[in-house]
Every structure is written in C-alpha cells, then in structure tokens.
Amino acid sequence: MALCSLAASAQDSKYALSDSPQASDVSLPDFDAAHLTFNHTGDMDLGHGQGRLAVSEFDLRTMLSRPIPLADDWLLVPLAEFTRTNLSLHGTPAGSPFHDDDLTSIGLSAAAVHLTKSSPWLYGLWGHAGLASDFQHVTSDAFTVDLAAGAGYRVNDSLIVGVGGAVCNLNGDLAFYPGIGFDWIVNEALRVGIYGPSFITAYTYSPDWSFSFRAEAGGGIWNVNDALGNSRAIELTTYQCGVFADRHLFEKLWLSAGVGLSVGNKLEYTKTNGDTLFERAPEAALFGQIGLRLKTW
C-alpha cells in the first residue's frame, strides 16, 4: 500500500519531483502520515450451524519520519503499525477451533521509491517485518517477513499506471501476490485509482469536506496454539466496500467515518505450512468505521 501511494504521489510534481521531495505533503485518497481507526463488522453467520462471528479492529499506522531523500533520486519512508483485532463468536458448537480471541499484529516496514524529473518511470521496493499472535505462546511462527517491488509509468500529468508483486511470509507459508494499479486525476475534484488491493473513488467537495467510495482488503493471519500445544494459524480474509466522509478538523487533522458491507469473507484454521484444517465462509455483513487521519507531519 505504501509503495502504491508513494508512486502515485508523483502526480503532484510540485512536491514529489522537487529538489527536496516531500511525498508526505501530497493529497492522496489513501495516503496519511498517520491514522487511528476503529472498525466493527456486525454478526456474520458462519453457516452449517457453526455460529456467528463479529470482528472489531483497532488500527494505528504511522510514518516514523518525513520521506528521507537518498542518493540518485530515491526516497526512503519508514513506517510502523499496530493492530488489535477481536474475534467474538456466538453459538459455535463444541469442538470448534474458533473462540473469542484478542489478536495483535505489530510491524515495522520501509518503502523506497525512485522518482526523477527527467523520466516518466517510477520504481519502488518495500520490506516488512512483523509479529502476529494471540500472545499466549509466542514462537518463531508468529514472525513474518514480506517483500514487494513495483514499477510505474507517468502517462501524463493526470494519469500514472503501475504493476508489481509481493512475496509474503518468507519464513513460513510463502505466497506471491501480483498486482496492478493506477492513479487518475479526473479533474480538480475527482480522483480515481487502484492502490494495491484497494479501489478508491474520491470526491473533494470543498477544502473541508471529501467523500469517497472504497473497496479495500482486510483481515490478517495470526499464530496461535491449539489445545495440544501445536502451532496453528487463524486466517481472516474480508473485503469491505463502503462510502466514507472526511471532515477537516484543524491543521492537517481530519475526522473520517464510513459504513458499508463486508463481503468475500473467509475464516480459516490452518497448519503453519498452509494446510487448511477448518474453513468457513461467513456471510456478508454491515461494517462501520471511524477514525482520525493526519495528512502530513
């Protein structure tokens, strides 16, 4: 996500392609210097008499500094994240591997993006190290390392397109995800783009109000232990589609709120090698989100 957003910042050449780039000063629909959000998805029927699931998530993400200019037109952006996810289950039968759980993810990452005034091409690298667990028994299986790379092309002053890929969980159940993206400034008020796993249409109504439609991937993977002490993983996959309103509060701080539908849900209980032991596809359900977004440092 950081790579896609930073690459899209080349649209705002006043900042991203200046002698002293400040990518954190650009206005993008999915780029914040920091944000703090709370998201809740209501009861989702697990089907087959397996009960119902509700998910609450507290998410804090922040850049650790302004983008750092490096040699040869490279920008380095260090980031940190903390996510607390609560799984609340009701009516699950005896023997179900799923139960109420508080799951935590913490991580550090760095994105490096190459921008030049003389070339329409953009390049980026991203690395992430994280820990995701219920913190009851923390083992090496709770640690993950991910890498990504991408390239973009600035077609004109209003459009940039890109392609890339990510290799996730290098030290465990390795997975590769290819991706495409674009950022299109339709006019002064409307902006449309695919930023990694997110599709966003953003409309700036005034300097103090903006509205958007977002379709974003969510969920996570956490390491847990079963009753016998075996290392297992809980995997939650969801896609949230909704409408959001952002209100400028003061300085660079904005209030954001949204509602929508959580679709494409999947809850899995797996071995550390990725073999599925138990799987359910929760039905679609409403979600609500509220948070604070800091646009720049």
C-alpha positions in Angstrom: 0.0 0.0 0.0 2.8 2.4 0.9 4.5 1.7 -2.5 1.4 2.3 -4.5 0.5 5.5 -2.6 4.1 6.9 -2.8 4.3 6.2 -6.5 1.0 7.9 -7.1 2.4 11.0 -5.3 4.4 11.7 -8.5 1.2 13.2 -9.8 1.8 16.2 -7.5 5.1 17.1 -9.2 5.3 20.3 -7.1 6.3 18.1 -4.2 7.3 14.7 -5.3 9.6 15.8 -8.1 11.1 18.9 -6.4 14.7 19.2 -5.4 13.7 18.3 -1.8 10.9 15.8 -2.3 8.2 15.7 0.4 5.8 12.9 -0.6 4.0 13.3 2.7 2.7 16.7 1.7 0.7 15.5 -1.3 -3.1 14.9 -1.1 -4.0 11.3 -1.9 -7.2 9.4 -1.1 -5.3 6.7 0.7 -2.1 8.3 1.9 -1.7 9.5 5.5 1.3 10.5 7.6 -0.6 8.7 10.4 -4.1 7.3 11.1 -6.0 5.9 14.0 -9.2 3.9 13.2 -11.8 1.7 14.8 -13.7 -0.7 12.6 -16.5 -3.1 13.6 -18.3 -5.7 11.5 -21.6 -7.0 12.8 -22.6 -10.6 13.3 -21.7 -12.8 10.3 -23.4 -16.1 10.0 -20.8 -18.9 9.7 -23.3 -21.3 8.2 -23.9 -25.0 8.8 -24.8 -24.3 12.4 -21.3 -23.1 13.2 -22.5 -19.9 14.9 -21.9 -16.2 14.2 -18.8 -14.0 14.1 -18.3 -10.3 14.9 -15.0 -8.6 14.3 -13.7 -5.4 15.9 -10.4 -3.8 14.9 -8.3 -1.0 16.3 -5.6 0.1 13.9 -2.7 2.6 14.3 -0.3 3.3 11.4 2.2 6.0 11.1 5.2 7.2 9.2 8.2 7.4 11.5 9.6 10.5 9.8 9.1 12.5 6.7 10.3 10.8 3.5 14.1 10.8 3.6 15.9 11.8 0.4 18.7 9.4 -0.6 21.2 9.5 -3.4 20.2 9.2 -7.0 16.6 10.4 -6.5 15.5 7.8 -4.1 13.1 8.4 -1.2 13.0 6.3 1.9 9.9 6.1 4.1 10.0 4.2 7.4 6.6 3.1 8.8 5.2 1.4 11.9 1.8 -0.3 12.6 -0.1 -1.7 15.5 -3.4 -3.6 15.0 -5.6 -5.2 17.7 -8.3 -7.5 16.4 -11.1 -9.0 18.5 -13.0 -12.1 17.2 -16.3 -12.5 19.0 -18.1 -15.8 18.3 -21.6 -16.8 19.4 -23.3 -20.2 19.1 -20.2 -22.2 18.0 -20.6 -25.9 18.6 -18.3 -27.9 20.9 -15.1 -28.8 19.3 -14.9 -25.8 17.0 -11.3 -24.4 16.8 -12.7 -20.9 16.8 -13.5 -19.0 20.0 -13.4 -15.4 21.3 -9.9 -14.2 20.8 -7.9 -11.0 21.0 -5.2 -11.0 18.3 -2.4 -8.5 17.9 -0.2 -7.5 15.0 2.8 -5.2 15.2 5.2 -4.4 12.4 8.0 -2.2 11.0 8.5 -1.5 7.3 10.3 0.7 4.9 9.5 1.8 1.4 12.0 3.1 -1.1 10.7 4.9 -4.2 12.8 6.2 -7.1 11.5 9.4 -8.7 13.2 11.7 -11.3 12.2 14.8 -13.1 13.7 13.6 -16.4 12.0 10.2 -16.6 8.3 9.2 -16.5 9.3 5.8 -14.9 9.0 5.2 -11.2 10.4 2.3 -9.2 9.8 1.1 -5.7 10.8 -1.5 -3.1 9.2 -2.4 0.2 10.2 -4.6 3.1 8.2 -5.5 6.2 8.9 -7.5 9.4 6.0 -8.2 11.8 4.7 -10.2 14.7 1.1 -11.5 14.7 -0.2 -13.6 17.6 -2.6 -14.1 20.4 0.4 -13.6 22.7 -0.5 -16.6 24.7 2.5 -18.6 23.4 4.8 -16.6 21.1 7.0 -18.7 18.9 9.1 -18.1 15.8 6.0 -19.0 13.7 4.5 -15.6 14.8 7.1 -13.7 12.9 6.8 -12.8 9.3 8.9 -11.2 6.6 7.4 -9.7 3.4 9.0 -8.1 0.4 7.5 -6.2 -2.6 8.6 -4.4 -5.7 6.8 -2.4 -8.3 7.2 -0.1 -11.3 5.0 2.7 -12.6 4.8 4.9 -15.7 3.6 8.5 -15.7 1.4 8.7 -18.9 0.7 12.4 -18.5 0.1 14.9 -15.7 -3.2 13.3 -14.8 -2.5 9.5 -15.1 0.0 7.1 -13.8 -0.1 3.3 -14.2 1.9 0.6 -12.4 2.5 -3.1 -11.9 4.2 -5.0 -9.1 4.2 -8.0 -6.8 4.6 -9.0 -3.2 6.2 -12.1 -1.7 4.7 -12.7 1.8 5.7 -14.8 4.7 9.2 -15.7 3.5 9.9 -17.7 6.6 6.6 -19.7 6.6 3.8 -20.5 4.2 5.2 -18.4 1.3 2.7 -16.7 -1.0 3.1 -14.5 -4.1 0.6 -11.8 -5.0 0.8 -9.9 -8.3 -0.9 -6.6 -8.7 -1.7 -3.7 -10.9 -2.5 -0.1 -10.1 -3.3 3.4 -11.4 -3.9 6.9 -10.2 -6.1 9.1 -12.3 -6.8 12.8 -11.5 -10.1 13.2 -13.5 -10.4 16.9 -12.5 -9.7 19.2 -9.6 -12.5 17.5 -7.5 -12.4 13.8 -8.6 -9.7 11.2 -8.3 -9.9 7.5 -9.1 -7.4 4.8 -8.5 -6.3 1.3 -7.6 -3.7 1.4 -4.9 -2.5 -2.1 -4.2 -5.6 -4.1 -3.0 -7.8 -1.0 -2.8 -10.1 0.7 -5.3 -11.0 4.3 -4.3 -13.0 7.0 -5.9 -12.6 10.2 -4.0 -14.5 13.5 -4.5 -13.3 16.7 -2.9 -16.5 18.7 -2.2 -14.7 21.6 -0.5 -11.4 22.3 1.3 -13.1 20.9 4.5 -15.1 18.0 3.1 -14.3 15.0 1.0 -16.3 11.9 0.1 -15.2 8.6 -1.2 -16.2 5.1 -2.2 -13.7 2.5 -1.1 -13.3 -1.2 -1.7 -10.4 -2.5 0.5 -9.0 -5.8 1.5 -8.9 -6.6 5.2 -8.3 -9.3 7.8 -5.0 -10.9 8.8 -3.1 -14.0 9.8 -2.2 -14.7 13.4 -0.2 -17.5 15.1 -2.0 -19.4 17.9 -1.6 -22.7 19.7 -4.2 -25.4 19.8 -5.2 -27.4 23.0 -2.4 -29.8 22.4 0.2 -27.1 22.1 0.6 -27.4 18.3 1.4 -24.2 16.3 -1.6 -23.2 14.2 -2.8 -20.1 12.3 -6.0 -18.2 12.2 -6.6 -16.5 8.8 -9.3 -14.0 8.3 -10.0 -12.6 4.8 -12.5 -9.9 4.0 -13.2 -7.2 1.5 -15.0 -4.1 2.7 -17.0 -1.9 0.3 -18.4 1.3 1.6 -18.8 5.1 1.5 -16.8 7.4 3.6 -16.9 11.1 4.6 -13.9 13.0 5.7 -14.1 16.3 7.6 -11.2 18.7 8.2 -10.8 19.5 11.9 -7.8 21.7 12.1 -4.3 22.0 10.8 -3.7 18.6 8.9 -6.0 16.5 11.1 -9.2 15.0 9.6 -12.1 13.0 11.0 -13.1 10.1 8.9 -16.3 7.9 9.1 -17.7 5.3 6.8 -20.3 2.5 6.5 -20.6 -0.4 4.1 -20.7 -4.1 3.5 -18.1 -6.7 4.3 -18.1 -9.3 1.5 -15.9 -12.2 0.3 -15.3 -13.3 3.9 -13.3 -16.4 4.8 -12.2 -17.7 8.2 -9.6 -20.5 8.2 -7.7 -22.5 10.8 -4.5 -23.9 9.3 -1.2 -25.5 9.9 1.9 -23.4 9.7 2.6 -24.8 6.2 -0.8 -23.5 5.0 -2.7 -26.8 5.0 -6.3 -26.0 6.0 -7.8 -27.8 9.0 -11.1 -26.0 9.2 -12.7 -23.4 7.0 -15.8 -21.3 7.0 -17.2 -18.5 4.7 -19.1 -16.0 6.9 -22.0 -14.3 5.2 -21.8 -10.6 4.2 -22.5 -8.1 7.0 -22.6 -4.4 7.6 -19.5 -2.6 9.0 -18.8 0.8 10.4 -15.6 2.7 10.8 -14.5 5.9 12.4 -11.0 7.4 12.8 -8.6 10.3 12.7 -6.3 10.9 9.7 -3.1 13.1 9.9 -2.4 14.1 6.3 1.2 15.4 6.9 3.7 15.7 9.7 
